Structure formats: C-alpha cells, structure tokens
Amino acid sequence: MARVGLLFKKHDPRVPSILTELIPWLEARGAEVFLDEALAGQGFRGGVPVLAAELPARSDAVAVFGGDGTLLYAARLAAGSATPILGINLGSLGFLTEVKVGEMLPAFEALLSGNYYLEDRMLLRVEVFRDGQFVEHYMALNDAVINKGALARIIEVEVRVDAQLVSTFKGDGLIVSTPTGSTAYSLSAGGPIVYPTLEAFIITPICPHKLTNRPVVVHDAAKINVSLLHGTDMMLTVDGQVGMPLRARDSLRLQKASSAVRLVLPGGNTFFKVLREKLKWG
C-alpha cells in the first residue's frame, strides 16, 4: 500500500490531533497520503488535499474515521471502484467501523505490510419510477427505507419478488436491507441478523398493521418491486443519508448492484466478535 486516503467525520474535535500523529507516521513508512481538502487549515502538516470524491481513485486504500454513517458516505464514493475501505471507529456503535481509534497504528501497520484480508459487501441498487417513467436511482450499502412522514397515518405498499406477489403491507413503512444492513434499522424493526457475505436481501415491514406480517429473506438475484398504493408525505431514505419524497402510485425496483464495496478487515476481527462487543452478548 503506497497511497493512503484519509476521510474523517465532519467537525470531530479529535481530527487535528489524529492527523498530527498519523500523517508523519505514514509518510515515514513511505506512504503517500491524500486527504479530504475540507480538512485544510486545522493545524497539521503533510498530506495532499483532494476532493473527497477523488480519494478512491487517488488511493490504494481509504481509511475512514468516524461512525458507520461516515463509512456509508465513503462507500457511495467508492462504489464502482476496487479501492478498499478501512473503518476506524470514532463513534459509539460502529458495526462497520470495526477498528478502535486506540488500535489505529497497528491497523495501519497491517495495512502497509499486507497483513489483512478483504471482504466484498454487496450494494443494493434502488430505482424510482413515477407515472411509469424512471426518475432517480441510488446505491445502498445498508438499506432503502420507505416510511411515512410526521403525521400518524399508515401507508400501504405492495411488494413483489420476481413478479410474484408477496403481500400488501399496511403500516409505518418498509425496509429492504442488504446483509450488511441487517444490523441497522432492520434489526430495530425486528429483522434477523444475517451474515454479511450471504447472498440475500431482507424485506422488513415497519410496525405492520397485521401482526402476522414478518420479515422475509430472499435471494440476492431476486428483483424486488414495491408499489406505493396509499399514503401521503412519504419518503425514500437510502442508508439514512440521501433520498427523495415519494407519492402514491410511485414504484421502486430494487436489485443487487453490479458493483460492490470492498472492506479491509484487520486480522483478529470477526463478525461474531463484533456482535459480541456491540450487542453485549458476553
């Protein structure tokens, strides 16, 4: 690894001290350091400032400092590239940003020496149609969520998988999640924990009116169609960060994207180790 990109959570007060330590450490080991130009002027020296969107193309790996939200943002930047992402946790929960900030230097030592392994995580492609016409698309590492607005009114959606009717759901909304996102909103809504490299999607109703409506797991080759039959003030939210307002009679097509996101997993970290730590399983 000769080129390392650095991306940080916005407005975190720890950023200057981390960069003051990390940039000279990396450069002393022969690494060329690129960093988000938004970090300029914070009192550190070294590194090459570039646009955040350029970091995956300029780097052999991008290290992301923050919580899972920061890594989800980085995943959208890296989608379509083979540039791996190393997550350093500055947040609290952090299922994706597995490395603690106190373990930062050993993780970078492993990265520079090649003592790590890579794990590809599938992306969900979300396409929105209105009046039969394509209007927008998004890429999700975690999930796509259709939910109602502030007023306490239920919405009604029809779900089909490979053109087969699954059900009509009435409730607060619907989550379509990747295995990576199974520990996010879907888990809070009663969905299962799915091993992150399984080839599957999870369809999870949010507070369904019928208590018999339960989460469904389908193969990742499936094409999921969601039609909005009834509701007002509805919203599509992708990875909790981007999205658009929806109207009754809009439809969504969700399927596995052609590209994936590649995560750097330092030796010793496993999915079940993260679950034990984050969910306090003991």
Backbone as a ProteinNet text record, in pm:
[ID]
protein_1_A
[PRIMARY]
MARVGLLFKKHDPRVPSILTELIPWLEARGAEVFLDEALAGQGFRGGVPVLAAELPARSDAVAVFGGDGTLLYAARLAAGSATPILGINLGSLGFLTEVKVGEMLPAFEALLSGNYYLEDRMLLRVEVFRDGQFVEHYMALNDAVINKGALARIIEVEVRVDAQLVSTFKGDGLIVSTPTGSTAYSLSAGGPIVYPTLEAFIITPICPHKLTNRPVVVHDAAKINVSLLHGTDMMLTVDGQVGMPLRARDSLRLQKASSAVRLVLPGGNTFFKVLREKLKWG
[TERTIARY]
84.6	0	88.5	99.1	184.8	105.7	-23.7	-106.4	-225.6	-239.1	-344.8	-429.8	-560.6	-652.7	-713	-735.7	-792.6	-920	-1027.6	-1157.2	-1210.3	-1253.3	-1293.3	-1438.3	-1497	-1626.6	-1616.3	-1714.3	-1712.2	-1717.8	-1640	-1646.6	-1612.8	-1535.2	-1494	-1370.7	-1373.6	-1261.7	-1132.3	-1140	-1019.3	-937.2	-992.5	-926.8	-785.7	-763.6	-627.2	-522.9	-554.9	-455.7	-427.5	-530.2	-508.4	-419.8	-448.6	-369.3	-226.6	-209	-74.4	12.8	-48	25.6	36	-73.5	-82.3	-8.1	-20.2	41.1	192.2	267.5	412.5	444.6	362.4	384.7	373.7	272.4	254.6	364.8	396.5	498.1	635.8	663.3	791.4	805.9	693.5	694.7	674.1	691.6	690.9	555.6	451.6	318.1	292.6	227.8	180.1	38.7	14.1	-110.7	-196.3	-319.7	-418.6	-529.4	-581.3	-687.2	-790	-908.7	-1019.7	-979.7	-992	-949.9	-1030.8	-1146.1	-1225	-1153.5	-1049.4	-974.4	-865.8	-843.2	-735.6	-757.6	-643.9	-649.8	-676	-655.3	-679.8	-550.7	-437.8	-317.6	-220.9	-241.4	-147.5	-67	39	124.4	129	153	168.7	38.9	50.7	-65	-98.4	-166.8	-207.1	-358.2	-408	-553.8	-616.4	-725.5	-800.2	-948.1	-1032.1	-1176	-1207.8	-1303.2	-1339.8	-1378.6	-1447.5	-1491.2	-1374.4	-1255.3	-1138.2	-1054.6	-1082.3	-998.4	-990.3	-1102.7	-1089.7	-1000.6	-1007.6	-927.3	-780	-749.9	-611.9	-541.1	-614.6	-560	-565.1	-469.9	-474.5	-570.3	-594.3	-693.6	-735.5	-860.2	-911.2	-945.4	-886.1	-918.8	-1025	-1131.4	-1245.8	-1254.3	-1246	-1252.9	-1390.9	-1465.6	-1598.1	-1682.3	-1812.2	-1903.1	-1945.9	-2047.3	-2095.9	-2149.8	-2205.9	-2256.7	-2146.9	-2029.2	-1917.5	-1872	-1871.7	-1831.8	-1933.9	-2061.9	-2164.5	-2145.8	-2109.9	-2079.3	-1960	-1854.7	-1736.9	-1769.5	-1860.8	-1898.5	-1962.7	-2042.7	-2102.3	-1994.2	-1891.8	-1782.3	-1703.3	-1685.6	-1601.9	-1677.6	-1810.2	-1889.9	-1842.3	-1819.7	-1771.7	-1621.2	-1550	-1404.9	-1367.4	-1242.9	-1195.8	-1118.1	-1122.1	-1044.9	-1105.1	-1027.1	-1081.5	-1089.7	-1177.6	-1203	-1169.9	-1091.5	-1061.6	-1137.9	-1221.6	-1302.9	-1239.8	-1216.8	-1165.4	-1278	-1314.8	-1434.8	-1409.6	-1473.5	-1476.1	-1613.1	-1704.5	-1840.5	-1862.1	-1984.2	-2016.7	-2046.5	-2141.6	-2181.6	-2085.4	-2085.9	-1982.8	-1974.3	-2075.9	-2065.3	-1970.7	-1961.5	-1877.1	-1738.3	-1730.2	-1600.4	-1550.7	-1481.6	-1451.9	-1329.7	-1234.3	-1108.1	-1125	-1090.4	-1095.6	-981.9	-1003.4	-901.8	-770.7	-777	-655.7	-577.4	-643.2	-578.3	-540	-541	-519.8	-384	-276	-142.3	-115.6	-151.2	-136.4	-217.8	-336.2	-417.7	-349.9	-290.7	-219	-91.2	-24.9	93	55.2	-59.3	-108.6	-144.6	-204.5	-243.1	-120.2	-17	103.2	182.3	175.4	252.3	174.3	46.5	-36.5	-95	-90.5	-141.2	-288.9	-372.2	-515.7	-586.9	-716.9	-792.1	-906.1	-957.4	-1061.3	-1193.1	-1300.2	-1433.7	-1521.5	-1575.9	-1665.8	-1807.1	-1868.4	-2005.8	-2093.6	-2203.2	-2291.5	-2357.2	-2392.1	-2468.3	-2607.9	-2703.3	-2841.6	-2865.4	-2911.5	-2947.3	-3096.6	-3129.9	-3268.8	-3307.8	-3412.2	-3461	-3603.9	-3631	-3762.4	-3831.2	-3959.3	-4038.8	-4164.4	-4199.4	-4319.3	-4394.6	-4521.5	-4602.6	-4538.1	-4476	-4414.4	-4279.1	-4229.8	-4102.7	-3995.7	-3874.8	-3762.8	-3729.8	-3711.8	-3681.7	-3553	-3509.7	-3388.7	-3338	-3209.7	-3156.6	-3056.4	-3037.3	-2945.8	-2874.9	-2762	-2689.7	-2684.2	-2714.1	-2717.3	-2626.2	-2545.2	-2468.4	-2551.5	-2631.7	-2713.9	-2857.2	-2932.1	-3075.3	-3141.9	-3258.6	-3352	-3478.4	-3525.7	-3639.2	-3748.9	-3868.8	-3987.6	-4067.1	-4087.8	-4164.8	-4252.6	-4341.1	-4437.6	-4374.6	-4439.9	-4390.6	-4431	-4436.4	-4460.3	-4602.3	-4699.7	-4838.2	-4857.7	-4933.5	-4950.1	-5053.6	-5020.9	-5109.5	-5033	-5099.6	-5031.5	-5021	-4924.5	-4910.8	-4933.6	-4962.2	-4990.6	-4902	-4827.6	-4739.2	-4762.1	-4743.9	-4749.3	-4607.7	-4570.8	-4435.8	-4443.6	-4363.2	-4349.3	-4202.2	-4175.8	-4040.2	-4040.3	-3959.9	-3958.7	-4100.5	-4176.3	-4313.2	-4415.7	-4372	-4466.2	-4510.3	-4640.2	-4692.3	-4648.7	-4587.1	-4553.3	-4669.5	-4703.2	-4813.7	-4836.6	-4948.7	-4974.2	-4957.9	-4866.1	-4834.4	-4895	-4964.4	-5008.6	-4932.5	-4880	-4803.5	-4727.3	-4617	-4535.7	-4437.7	-4412.6	-4320.3	-4260.4	-4150.4	-4087.9	-3938.1	-3860.5	-3715.1	-3673.2	-3589.6	-3521.8	-3373.5	-3316.4	-3182.3	-3089.2	-2962.2	-2857.5	-2818.3	-2740.4	-2688.2	-2606.4	-2528.9	-2454	-2547.2	-2661.6	-2757.5	-2849	-2831.7	-2921.6	-2902.3	-2789.2	-2766.9	-2800.8	-2865.2	-2902.1	-3053.2	-3122.9	-3265.9	-3348.7	-3316.1	-3393	-3390.8	-3277	-3267.5	-3360	-3363.6	-3451	-3598.9	-3630.9	-3769.9	-3806.3	-3717.2	-3748.2	-3691.5	-3606.3	-3546.8	-3434.7	-3393.4	-3289.1	-3149.5	-3053.1	-2912.1	-2865.4	-2812.5	-2770.2	-2620	-2550.3	-2404.5	-2375.6	-2279.7	-2268.4	-2230.5	-2176.1	-2141.2	-2243.7	-2354	-2459.3	-2522.2	-2568.8	-2628.5	-2779.1	-2818.9	-2960.1	-2996.7	-3127.6	-3184.7	-3292.7	-3316	-3416.5	-3525.1	-3649.5	-3764.4	-3834.2	-3830.6	-3879.5	-3987.9	-4111.1	-4215.6	-4185.6	-4221.5	-4205.5	-4341.9	-4353.8	-4479.4	-4600	-4605.3	-4717.2	-4849.1	-4957	-5091.2	-5130.9	-5090.1	-5114.3	-4991.9	-5013.5	-4901.7	-4840.7	-4911.9	-4858.1	-4762.1	-4754.6	-4656.4	-4517.6	-4431	-4299.6	-4191	-4067.3	-3957.6	-3940.3	-3899.1	-3878.4	-3737.1	-3665.5	-3531.5	-3541.6	-3487	-3492.6	-3350.9	-3333.5	-3203.1	-3161.5	-3031.1	-2985.7	-3000.4	-3036.5	-3064.7	-3207.1	-3286.8	-3427.1	-3439.1	-3543.1	-3581.4	-3704.2	-3689.8	-3794.7	-3864.1	-3995.5	-4074.2	-4169	-4165.5	-4251.6	-4338.2	-4469.7	-4564.7	-4631.7	-4635.3	-4697.7	-4845.2	-4930.7	-5072.9	-5145.2	-5104.1	-5176.4	-5083.2	-5094.7	-5018.3	-4986.9	-4955.3	-4914.6	-4787.2	-4713.4	-4591.9	-4497.6	-4476.4	-4389.2	-4247.9	-4150.8	-4010.7	-3932.9	-3843.3	-3743.1	-3612.5	-3554.4	-3426.4	-3329.5	-3212.2	-3112	-2991.9	-2961.6	-2850.5	-2861.5	-2983.4	-3006.2	-2950.7	-2911.3	-2838.9	-2893.3	-2939.6	-2989.8	-3127.2	-3199.9	-3331	-3416.3	-3548.2	-3639.7	-3781.3	-3867.7	-4009.3	-4075.1	-4172.4	-4246.8	-4393.6	-4462.4	-4605.3	-4677.9	-4806.9	-4889.2	-4879.7	-4870.2	-4857	-4714.2	-4618.8	-4478.7	-4444.8	-4339.3	-4292.6	-4140.3	-4088.4	-3944.4	-3903.5	-3789.9	-3730.7	-3596.7	-3580.1	-3460.6	-3395	-3263.2	-3191.4	-3043	-2972.7	-2828.8	-2758	-2669.6	-2592.4	-2480.4	-2433.2	-2325.6	-2190.9	-2177.9	-2053	-2071	-1959.1	-1960.9	-1867.2	-1872.6	-1779.3	-1685.7	-1557.4	-1454.3	-1406.4	-1417.9	-1376.1	-1247.4	-1160.2	-1038.1	-1069.5	-1040.5	-1063.2	-928.9	-878.7	-752.4	-764.2	-652.6	-653	-704.5	-781.8	-833.1	-975.9	-1023.8	-1162.3	-1252.3	-1359.4	-1457.9	-1596	-1690.5	-1826.8	-1885.4	-1860.5	-1919.8	-1850.8	-1723.4	-1654.4	-1717.3	-1747.2	-1812	-1950.1	-2027	-2160.1	-2151.6	-2056.3	-2043.5	-2013.6	-1927	-1888.6	-1999.7	-2058.9	-2155.4	-2291.5	-2331.7	-2462.6	-2453.8	-2331.4	-2311.1	-2355.6	-2321.1	-2359.2	-2275.2	-2157.1	-2071.8	-1983.7
-119	0	124.5	190.4	309.3	438.3	434.2	555.6	532.5	617.2	602.5	728.9	713.3	824.9	831	951.7	970.7	1053.2	998.7	1066.6	1067.3	1183.7	1198.1	1243.2	1205.4	1259	1410.4	1479.8	1625.8	1678.9	1782	1860.2	1779	1672.9	1598.9	1666.3	1703.4	1776.7	1697.3	1565.1	1482.7	1480.6	1534.6	1524.7	1584.3	1708	1764.7	1680.3	1630.8	1553.4	1419.8	1357.4	1230.6	1252.2	1355.9	1382.1	1423.4	1499.1	1540.1	1418.9	1314.3	1190.8	1101	1088.7	984.5	1019.6	1142.3	1175.4	1154.9	1209.5	1183.3	1033.9	963	819.4	745.3	777.7	712.4	752.6	880.1	927.6	872.3	851.6	793.7	649	586.2	447.9	439.5	551.7	554.1	567.1	594.1	606.7	749.7	763.1	892.9	911.4	1025	1046.9	1149.8	1112.7	1203.4	1222.6	1344	1368	1464.5	1455.3	1540.9	1687.1	1764.7	1904.6	1985.3	1934	2004.3	2009.7	1928.1	1926.6	2033.4	2102.1	2201.5	2309.6	2360.5	2469.6	2427.1	2298	2251.1	2230.8	2288.2	2294	2178.7	2088.5	1978.5	2002.7	1925.4	1938.3	1807	1818.6	1700	1658.6	1561.2	1512.2	1599.7	1540.5	1609.8	1626.4	1750.8	1769.6	1748.6	1671.4	1647.4	1649.7	1656.9	1644.5	1506.8	1502.2	1374.5	1271.3	1316.2	1224	1163.6	1227.1	1177	1079.7	1068.7	984.3	838.4	772.5	633.1	616.4	709.4	697.3	727.4	812.8	853.3	760.4	670.5	592.9	443.3	370.9	224.1	172.4	252.9	222.3	353.5	359.2	478.3	440.3	512.5	494.3	595.6	548	631.4	639.8	761.4	784.4	842.6	773.3	820.5	704.8	715.2	605.7	538.3	454.9	384.2	480.6	594.7	692.2	746.1	771.3	820.1	713.3	587.9	480.7	460.4	476.2	465.5	574.3	694.6	802.6	764.7	710.6	669.1	556.5	467.2	356.3	406.8	513	569	630.6	692.2	748	637.7	524.2	416.7	319.1	329.9	236.4	239.5	122.9	114.3	108	131.3	118.1	-4.3	-47	-161.4	-115.4	13	66.9	20.5	-49	-96.5	15.1	-5.4	92.3	29.3	101.6	62.2	155	100.6	181.8	195.2	319.4	348.6	413.4	355.4	396.1	515.3	628.5	743.5	758.6	670	680.3	589.3	535.3	452.3	308.2	287.5	151.1	88.6	136.4	100	-45.9	-98.9	-233.9	-237.8	-128.8	-124.8	-70.7	29.4	85.3	4.9	-105.1	-204	-169.6	-94.4	-68.6	48.5	29.2	138.2	236.1	363.1	463.7	433.5	370.2	332.2	221.4	150.5	44	91.4	223.4	281.4	243	265.4	243.4	95.8	0.9	-139.7	-175.6	-114.1	-141.6	-89.7	30.1	83	4.1	-43.8	-129.5	-253.6	-313.9	-430.9	-396.5	-279.2	-236.4	-220.5	-154.1	-128.7	-255.7	-351.8	-475.2	-584.4	-559.9	-659.5	-764.5	-743.3	-840.5	-812.7	-836.2	-813.1	-896.1	-901.7	-964.1	-872.3	-894.3	-810.2	-885.6	-810.2	-869.1	-780.8	-837.7	-763.3	-765.3	-646.4	-633.1	-586	-654.9	-620.4	-484.6	-420.8	-296.7	-322.6	-246.4	-252.7	-134.3	-163	-56.5	-28.6	96.7	138.6	233	198.5	282.2	326.6	453.8	511.7	545.6	507	534.4	613.6	709.3	791.3	803	770.1	769.6	682.3	574.3	479.8	520.7	636	687.8	683.5	642.7	641.5	785.2	808.9	944.7	954.4	847.9	860.2	722.1	714.3	588.9	618	519.7	530.8	397.2	402.9	282	276.9	160.6	145.8	31.9	58.5	-48.2	-112.5	-32.2	-83.2	-112.9	-7.5	-29.4	84.7	53.5	151.9	145	261.3	266.2	353.3	299.4	376.4	397.8	522	544.7	667.9	678.2	788.6	910.9	1025.2	1149	1165.2	1290.9	1320.2	1286.5	1299.7	1270.6	1120.9	1084.2	943	875.3	859.7	790.3	673.4	558.8	443.7	458.2	388.8	382.7	238.5	221.2	88.7	64.7	-46.3	-79.8	-224.5	-248.7	-384.2	-427.2	-548.1	-598.8	-722.8	-723.2	-838.9	-876.7	-1006.7	-1057.9	-1142.4	-1100.1	-1166.4	-1179.3	-1071.2	-1057.8	-1137.4	-1211.8	-1287.3	-1199.8	-1194.1	-1114.2	-1173.8	-1091.5	-1131.6	-1096.8	-967	-922.7	-774.1	-728.7	-585.4	-549.3	-455.8	-420.5	-285.1	-281	-154.7	-132.5	-12.4	15.4	145.6	155.6	277.3	280.7	165.5	165.9	29.8	29.7	-94.4	-71.5	-171.5	-167.5	-281	-250.4	-353.5	-339.3	-443.6	-435.4	-536.7	-500.5	-595.3	-672.6	-778.9	-844	-748.5	-660.3	-561.4	-475.9	-439	-354.5	-429.1	-560	-635.9	-599.3	-537.4	-494.6	-346.9	-285.3	-143.9	-132.4	-50.4	-22.7	-151.5	-242.4	-366.9	-443.8	-446.2	-515.3	-451.7	-317.6	-247	-274.6	-303.1	-329.6	-477.4	-558	-698.4	-792.3	-742.3	-826.7	-913.2	-1015.8	-1108	-1050.9	-1098.4	-1070.9	-1170.4	-1119.3	-1203.6	-1188.5	-1298.9	-1293.9	-1206.6	-1113	-1006.3	-1048.7	-1170.1	-1211.9	-1308.1	-1332.4	-1415.9	-1345.6	-1422.4	-1368.6	-1357.4	-1248.9	-1236.8	-1091.6	-1063.8	-936.4	-965.2	-867.2	-880.4	-775	-818.5	-728.9	-723.5	-606.5	-594	-488	-524.5	-422.8	-343.8	-215	-130.7	-114.9	-164.3	-155	-193.4	-316.2	-353.6	-359.8	-323.9	-327.9	-471.4	-566.2	-707.7	-765.3	-818.1	-871	-995.3	-1056	-1174	-1136.5	-1008.6	-965.8	-969.7	-1055.1	-1074.8	-1048.7	-1026.8	-1010	-1133.4	-1108	-1215.6	-1201.5	-1313.5	-1314.1	-1375.4	-1305.6	-1354.7	-1357.2	-1432.3	-1445.1	-1312.2	-1287.3	-1158.1	-1147.2	-1256.6	-1248.3	-1200.8	-1188.9	-1150.2	-1003.2	-972.2	-834.3	-801.5	-700.8	-663.2	-538.6	-545.8	-430.1	-388.5	-259.4	-204.2	-96	-111.7	-12	57.3	189.2	267.1	286.4	217	218.3	334.6	366.5	470.6	533.3	665.3	735.5	877.3	960.4	1098.4	1127.4	1226.2	1268.7	1150.4	1071.8	954.7	990.8	911.8	942.7	814.9	820.5	716.6	766.5	687.7	721.6	607.2	639	538.9	553.7	447.7	446.3	558.9	605.1	708.2	844.5	864.4	986.6	1059.9	988.2	1051.1	993.2	1058.4	1007.7	1113.9	1089.3	1180.3	1157.1	1259.4	1240.2	1145.5	1071	978.1	1015	970.5	993.7	860.4	862	745.3	714.1	585.8	529.6	534.6	589.2	569.7	422	378.3	240.8	239.5	137.1	121.1	-17.5	-22.3	-151.1	-162.2	-270.5	-289.8	-421.6	-416.7	-537.5	-521.4	-630.7	-627.9	-542.8	-453.6	-369.1	-450.9	-402	-471.9	-453.8	-351.1	-327.4	-358	-369.4	-397.6	-300.5	-301.7	-224	-322.4	-289	-377.5	-319.6	-398.4	-355.1	-424.7	-349.1	-404	-454.3	-581	-639.7	-682.4	-609.7	-649.1	-786.5	-856.2	-988.2	-984.3	-1084.8	-1093.2	-1045.4	-962.2	-915.1	-1009.1	-1053.6	-1136.5	-1076.4	-1116.3	-1065.9	-1098.9	-1220	-1259.4	-1189.5	-1159.8	-1080.8	-941.8	-882.1	-750.2	-758.5	-863.3	-879.5	-892.7	-971	-988.3	-856	-775.4	-649.2	-545.2	-531.6	-423.7	-453.3	-580	-616.2	-669.9	-665.6	-704.4	-848	-937.9	-1077.8	-1148.4	-1093.8	-1156.1	-1264.1
0	0	0	-114.9	-123.3	-111.8	-138	-134.8	-42.7	58.4	157.6	159.8	144	154.6	293.5	343.7	477.3	468.1	524	523.9	665.9	714.5	854	866.6	979.3	1018.7	1033	980.4	982.2	1126.2	1152.1	1276	1401.4	1387	1506.2	1566.2	1694.8	1753.5	1764.1	1746.1	1755.6	1627	1518.7	1388.4	1388.1	1435.1	1427.9	1499.9	1620	1694.3	1626.5	1568.8	1498.3	1376.5	1298.7	1178.2	1212.3	1319.3	1360.7	1391	1444.7	1472.6	1350.3	1276.7	1173.9	1045.8	996	867.5	870.6	969.5	972.6	987.6	1065.5	1083.8	950.5	871.5	741	643.8	639	545.3	579.4	707.1	747.6	700.3	669.7	621.2	470.5	403.9	257.9	193.4	271.2	213.9	167.9	54.7	8.8	62.8	128.1	199	126	98.4	41.1	143.8	153.3	249.4	193.8	249.5	209.3	226.2	118.5	124.7	226.4	268.5	370.1	504.4	520.9	646.1	651.8	541.9	537.4	642.8	695.9	791.7	934.1	966.4	1103.2	1182.4	1133.9	1215.5	1201.6	1106.2	1085.6	958.2	942.8	824.8	749.2	617.8	534.8	467.8	380.8	307.6	188.7	91.6	-30.9	-27.5	-17.6	-14.2	-152	-156.5	-279.8	-245.6	-348.4	-327	-268.9	-177.8	-116.8	-222.6	-327	-432.5	-508.5	-502.2	-574	-492.3	-363.2	-277.6	-324.2	-360.8	-404.1	-527.4	-621.6	-743.2	-717.9	-619.9	-593.2	-494.6	-430.6	-319.6	-348.1	-284.6	-286.4	-180.3	-77.9	25.3	88.7	133.7	201.6	345.1	440.7	581.7	620.4	680.9	716.1	868.1	920.9	1064.8	1098.2	1182.2	1220	1267.6	1247.5	1276.7	1147.6	1159.3	1040.9	936	978.9	882.7	793.1	849.4	769.1	670.2	714.8	623.5	512.7	544.2	440	334.1	378.3	284.8	198	258.9	183.2	86.1	125.5	38.1	-90.4	-80.2	-201.6	-290.4	-229.1	-308	-378.4	-310.7	-363.7	-452.1	-457.5	-537.9	-683	-739.1	-876.8	-888	-779.4	-779	-697.3	-711	-631.9	-509.6	-479.2	-367	-235.4	-152	-24.4	79.6	178.2	283.8	418.4	497.6	635.2	728.1	816.5	906.1	1043.5	1088.5	1222.3	1300.9	1413.2	1485.2	1577	1544.9	1635.3	1699.8	1665	1716.3	1835.8	1847.3	1962.7	1922.8	1829.8	1797.2	1696.5	1574	1478.1	1438.6	1370	1315.1	1194.7	1120.7	1000.4	1030.8	1117	1155.4	1275.6	1245.8	1348.4	1432.1	1377.4	1446.5	1543	1668	1765.4	1738.1	1772.6	1743	1815.6	1931.3	2002.3	1934.5	1839.8	1763.2	1623.2	1603.7	1471.1	1410.8	1484.7	1428.5	1396.8	1485.2	1444.4	1319.9	1305.6	1187	1060.7	1069.2	952.6	926.2	1031.2	1012.4	934.9	970.8	899.5	755.3	735.8	601.7	512.9	563.9	484.4	456.7	548.9	533.1	460.9	435.3	366.9	457.6	589.2	685.7	715.8	619.3	633.1	527.1	536.6	427.7	386.9	267.7	209.9	207	225.7	220.1	133.8	27.6	-59.7	-2.5	4.5	50.7	-64.4	-86	-196.9	-174.9	-285.2	-283.8	-339	-290.5	-337.4	-430.8	-551.4	-645.7	-633.1	-614.4	-594.2	-707.3	-781	-890.5	-859.9	-882.7	-854.1	-986.2	-995.6	-1115.5	-1075.3	-1159.1	-1136.8	-1268.5	-1266.9	-1389	-1496.3	-1452.2	-1544.4	-1596.9	-1554.5	-1605.2	-1495.3	-1534.4	-1440.5	-1400.2	-1269.9	-1223.8	-1143.6	-1075.1	-992.9	-955	-921.3	-868.4	-757.4	-669.2	-556.3	-537.2	-465.4	-427	-275.2	-217.8	-72.6	-29.4	72.3	137	247.3	316.4	425.8	383.1	347	327	252.7	200.8	146.8	229.9	276.5	367.8	307.8	302.7	265.5	393.8	431.3	553	541	638.3	640	704.6	687.4	744.8	889.4	934	1075.4	1119.2	1029.2	1067.6	1085.5	1185.9	1222.7	1133.6	1006.2	913.5	853	841.9	784.9	633.5	576.9	432.3	389	261.7	208.1	87.1	88.7	-22.5	-64.3	-193	-246.4	-280.7	-240.4	-264.4	-352.7	-457.4	-544.7	-555.2	-559.6	-578.3	-704.8	-802.1	-934.1	-988.8	-977.6	-1028.4	-948.5	-847.1	-763.5	-645.9	-623.7	-513.3	-380.1	-296.7	-159.7	-68.1	-62.4	21.3	-1.4	49.3	61.8	208.8	236.9	374.9	409.6	522.8	579.7	709.6	726.2	847	833.5	909.1	906.6	790.9	727.7	615.9	590	512.9	468.2	454.6	494.1	478.8	386.3	287.8	209.4	241.5	298	354.4	289.9	280.7	247.2	374.1	360.8	481.8	568.8	507.3	584.9	668.5	611.8	681.4	776.5	788.5	876.7	1023.4	1058.9	1197.1	1216.6	1117.5	1125.8	1153.7	1077.3	1102.4	1101.7	1010.2	1000.8	1132.2	1199.4	1327.8	1430.6	1432.8	1527	1498.5	1371	1332.5	1343.5	1401.8	1423.2	1319	1230.7	1128.5	1183	1107.6	1153.4	1131.2	1207.9	1180.5	1074.9	965.6	853.3	835	818.5	798.7	676.7	688.2	588.3	447.4	428.7	293	231.9	302.3	243.8	124	28.4	-94	-74.3	-8.2	28.4	51.5	48.2	91.5	195.2	283	386.8	362.4	358.2	344.1	479.9	544.6	682.1	690.7	725.1	748.3	875.3	874.5	993.1	1059.4	1181.1	1257.6	1172.1	1118.7	1031.5	1107.9	1036.7	1097.2	1129.4	1042.9	1068.2	1140.2	1258.9	1335.8	1271.9	1176.7	1108.1	995.2	959.4	859.5	923.1	872.3	930.9	826.3	868.3	772.6	684.9	560.9	464.2	407	396.1	336.8	198.2	96.8	-41.4	-98.3	-204.7	-269.5	-333.2	-340	-393	-545	-611.5	-754.9	-781.8	-676.8	-693.1	-730.5	-805.2	-835.2	-750.2	-666.3	-571.9	-624.6	-638.6	-682.1	-569.7	-538.7	-434.8	-498.1	-487.6	-539.1	-421.7	-425.8	-318.4	-352.8	-281.5	-311.9	-246	-123.2	-49.4	53.2	67.9	169.1	125.1	221.7	193.6	272.6	227.1	297	318	211.9	220.9	175.3	222.4	194.1	168.1	68.7	48.7	109	198.6	258.7	233.8	180.5	145.2	238	310	406.8	508.9	533.4	633.1	597.5	469.6	434.5	312.6	213.6	91.8	60.4	-29.7	-66.1	-130.6	-133.9	-201.3	-152	-165.2	-132.7	-233.1	-186.1	-270.1	-271.2	-377.6	-390.9	-406.4	-377.9	-407.1	-556.3	-586.7	-721.4	-774.7	-697.9	-734.9	-717.9	-785.2	-767.3	-759.2	-693.5	-677.8	-725.4	-792.6	-830.4	-758.1	-684	-603.8	-641.8	-663.6	-701.5	-668.4	-676.6	-649.8	-753.8	-707	-798	-862.6	-974.9	-1045.1	-976.1	-891.6	-819.1	-671.7	-600.2	-457.1	-386.4	-255.1	-173.2	-104.9	-107.8	-50.9	81.7	187.3	320.3	360.8	428.5	485.7	625.7	651.5	783	841.3	941.2	1003.8	1067.9	1078.5	1139.7	1282.5	1320.2	1456.5	1471.6	1380.8	1387.8	1308.7	1369.4	1300.7	1323.4	1240.4	1252.1	1389.1	1436.7	1564.4	1681.3	1667.6	1770.8	1780.6	1664.7	1663.5	1726.1	1692.8	1751.7	1903.9	1952.1	2096.5	2165.8	2102.9	2164	2154.6	2035.6	2014.4	2076.9	2077.3	2131.9	2274.6	2330.6	2470.9	2497.3	2403.8	2421.5	2528.1	2557.1	2656.2	2597.8
[MASK]
++++++++++++++++++++++++++++++++++++++++++++++++++++++++++++++++++++++++++++++++++++++++++++++++++++++++++++++++++++++++++++++++++++++++++++++++++++++++++++++++++++++++++++++++++++++++++++++++++++++++++++++++++++++++++++++++++++++++++++++++++++++++++++++++++++++++++++++++++++++++++

